[in-house]
Amino acid sequence: MVAPGPSMAELRVAVRAALRAPDHGRLLPWRAVVVPDGERETLAELFARFARDVGGTDEDVAIERERAFNGPALVAWVARIAPDVPEVPPHEQWMCAGGALANFVNALHLMGYGAKALSGRKCRHPALAQTFCADGEQLVAFVCAGTPARRPAPRVVDDADEVLSLWHGSRA
Ligand SMILES: Cc1cc2nc3c(=O)[nH]c(=O)nc-3n(C[C@H](O)[C@H](O)[C@H](O)COP(=O)(O)O)c2cc1C
């Protein structure tokens, strides 16, 4: 992904699409945090710390560092799943957080940008998670967005009948 990337105004439009995700109980179990260019170096240090903590080589550390500069726009996706809402169990809240992420990415695609969610083990690294999350929140992924430098690979499954069927409950 290369420049130009979505502006802050375009990111706000994509967030409004994300806000349309199905949300049982309107719990809003997610939020998004933009990483501005001026903070990329700080993020790079945290990525490097993760690589060192998991025993990475100098090369691994350098690769992780570089990832903080990927994509002209970078947005952290944070889930905040309430564990004790009887009517809305955690899996439904995860569906909402994921649906919101998909709406966000698709909105950016419709604007002509490439956008992709990337996570990896580092999202669970305490130093990194803590800098984005408050108590009870989890860092899910980073959405990297910009102008695609090459065509995305086609999906392996692109046939609705692979996943769409008719229910035959009366025959059971
Ligand atoms: C929460 C989340 C985290 C993801 N993390 C990664 C990742 O770390 N690495 C990766 O290659 N794809 C990851 N993906 C998948 C990509 O975002 C993308 O969907 C996948 O590479 C397929 O690309 P396509 O959507 O263009 O077909 C993740 C997806 C989600 C929803």
The ligand as a Gaussian input file, in Angstrom:
#p B3LYP/6-31G(d) Opt

LIG

0 1
 C       -8.901000      -9.615000      12.977000
 C       -8.157000     -10.008000      11.740000
 C       -6.779000     -10.130000      11.779000
 C       -6.063000     -10.520000      10.648000
 N       -4.710000     -10.642000      10.717000
 C       -4.012000     -11.032000       9.625000
 C       -2.597000     -11.162000       9.670000
 O       -1.964000     -10.925000      10.692000
 N       -1.961000     -11.553000       8.539000
 C       -2.632000     -11.814000       7.380000
 O       -2.010000     -12.150000       6.382000
 N       -3.972000     -11.672000       7.300000
 C       -4.676000     -11.288000       8.398000
 N       -6.032000     -11.148000       8.327000
 C       -6.701000     -11.393000       7.035000
 C       -6.531000     -10.211000       6.083000
 O       -7.086000      -9.026000       6.636000
 C       -7.204000     -10.476000       4.717000
 O       -8.581000     -10.627000       4.881000
 C       -6.645000     -11.725000       4.087000
 O       -5.255000     -11.579000       3.924000
 C       -7.311000     -12.040000       2.746000
 O       -7.157000     -10.975000       1.898000
 P       -8.405000     -10.502000       1.003000
 O       -9.449000     -10.057000       2.019000
 O       -7.881000      -9.392000       0.173000
 O       -8.827000     -11.697000       0.231000
 C       -6.758000     -10.769000       9.453000
 C       -8.145000     -10.626000       9.399000
 C       -8.845000     -10.252000      10.536000
 C      -10.342000     -10.125000      10.468000

